């Protein structure tokens, strides 16, 4: 049953990301065609600034996840209720702070950002975009965290899939009926209110949570250590757009956001696979079985390596041709940026390849110990991006992200060796090199065998399929040669 739940969680998470990616391509495309690059850049920029509130959240959800594994495993309702009570109290305070932050942003942002839009236009759009985030903080995050910790990732995924589909339909219909960006975003906010409602109903029906339980503030004790980790995560997701907004212009923000549609989509597929496995890893760790933990981690590591190398190398080969196709007919700025494409692919690749190492530390509740790596990553990202954006523009910003991601990946590999699994660093290096060599061969073969000349949906699809098939052959041979026994274990687990 444990294997079955892990598989269901993983499949549902992957399905969610496929729906998210498809919607993520459709909605910005509709906005680009209807409102132009500057409006698309404005929406992307405002969304990133609003997400600065994630800094105040301080990575609490990861800390709460680690705290909930044991009481849920032991069916300790009293302990679970006290942790949930403390979490609810924190997020209610945070929602009030978010209101203040949004009002300040609605006044300041229109003044500091270069734009042809009026103060009222930008300010009102800021308030509209904030509705969804406010509802998440006030009514949704606590219950979503509880469900994740209890390996109910599948329910979260199915709810989000339904909401995303409804939102995509709402945007498409809204543009046809009333092509006004403010009205479109109001419709989006209303649709996303379904999420907290459904999460609350599910928890009320399936859990015996005492909402009046005395808050267990000890469960939140490491939130300040989680704060540093959250800063790094926030910087990774938002620094580039914010720096471009302040030191460049909204058209460059639009270029970056279009390429980011692809890289974030690939990243979300990897993190969805990881999200399906992480609760299982957490429960295994809480059971104190070191042999089982090591075996579970190594299978987790192999799954992430296989999927990350496959998706990101094929993605790197196809990203610029895709953006050319995606922005065909849009001539208000230059979207042909192949160097930017590869730089962003590599940055997100380094983020994903470290998933097993980072999540193992989270499951072990080592937030205090690893927070320093997160702080250094954030500082590196900001400094390098700001310095290089002046001379190299968008590419300089992407390079800053790549360097900071690489640093933290290496740091976590060493931390795992010294503090949790006590596994030799050479093991991670060996695994990395085993996949790097066929990746170089794949890129060389692709450039020799396949050419992308005509910009059309069919031509790009054929080009992408050829690269994917070649990647399956190259990586398949590599996996069977070096990881035959592990693959057999994974197959046996799925069959069970």
Helices and strands as residue ranges (DSSP letters): H 2-35, H 37-50, G 51-53, H 54-57, H 60-73, H 77-112, H 119-135, I 136-140, H 141-149, H 153-177, H 181-206, G 217-220, H 223-247, H 250-286, H 290-326, H 338-353, H 355-363, H 367-392, H 394-419, H 425-449, H 457-482, H 484-495
